[in-house]
Amino acid sequence: MILSAILLFLADLGGGEILVVLTAVLLLFGADKLPSMARSAGRGLRSFNDAKNEIQNELERSIKDIKKPE
């Protein structure tokens, strides 16, 4: 529920609003914390994509096994 509200909010942002949000994040967390936060976000996205690809590959292998003529 909250995630969908955040996604709707982010989808409607323009360049100026994104700049304001990035400035607010910089002011709240400081320049020292931003690289570690970005690194953590990148690791999380990589982990999510790895899991997604693993599930997709497993489904494709299962479909091939079902379609395989005996």
C-alpha positions in Angstrom: 0.0 0.0 0.0 2.7 2.5 1.0 5.0 1.3 -1.8 2.3 1.9 -4.4 1.8 5.4 -3.0 5.5 6.1 -3.2 5.7 4.8 -6.7 2.8 7.0 -7.8 4.5 10.0 -6.2 7.8 9.3 -7.9 6.2 8.7 -11.3 4.7 12.2 -11.3 8.0 14.0 -10.5 9.6 16.4 -12.9 13.2 17.6 -13.0 12.7 20.4 -10.5 11.0 18.2 -8.0 13.7 15.6 -8.2 16.3 18.3 -7.6 14.4 19.4 -4.5 14.1 15.9 -3.2 17.8 15.2 -3.8 18.7 18.5 -2.0 16.5 17.5 1.0 18.2 14.1 1.2 21.6 15.8 1.1 20.7 18.1 3.9 19.1 15.4 6.0 21.9 12.8 5.7 24.9 14.8 4.8 27.5 14.3 2.1 29.4 11.7 4.2 26.5 9.3 4.4 25.3 9.5 0.7 28.0 7.2 -0.8 27.3 4.4 1.7 23.6 4.8 1.2 24.0 4.6 -2.6 26.2 1.6 -2.2 23.7 -0.1 0.0 20.9 0.6 -2.4 23.0 -0.7 -5.3 23.7 -3.9 -3.4 20.0 -4.3 -2.6 19.0 -3.8 -6.3 21.7 -6.3 -7.4 20.4 -8.9 -4.9 16.9 -8.4 -6.1 17.9 -8.7 -9.7 19.9 -11.9 -9.0 17.0 -13.5 -7.2 14.6 -12.4 -10.1 17.0 -13.9 -12.7 17.3 -17.1 -10.7 13.6 -17.6 -10.5 13.2 -16.7 -14.2 15.8 -19.3 -15.2 14.3 -22.0 -13.0 10.9 -21.4 -14.5 12.3 -21.5 -18.0 14.1 -24.8 -17.2 10.9 -26.2 -15.8 8.9 -25.2 -18.9 11.6 -26.8 -21.2 11.3 -30.0 -19.1 7.5 -30.1 -19.5 7.7 -29.5 -23.2 10.4 -32.1 -23.8 9.0 -35.0 -25.9 9.4 -38.4 -24.3 
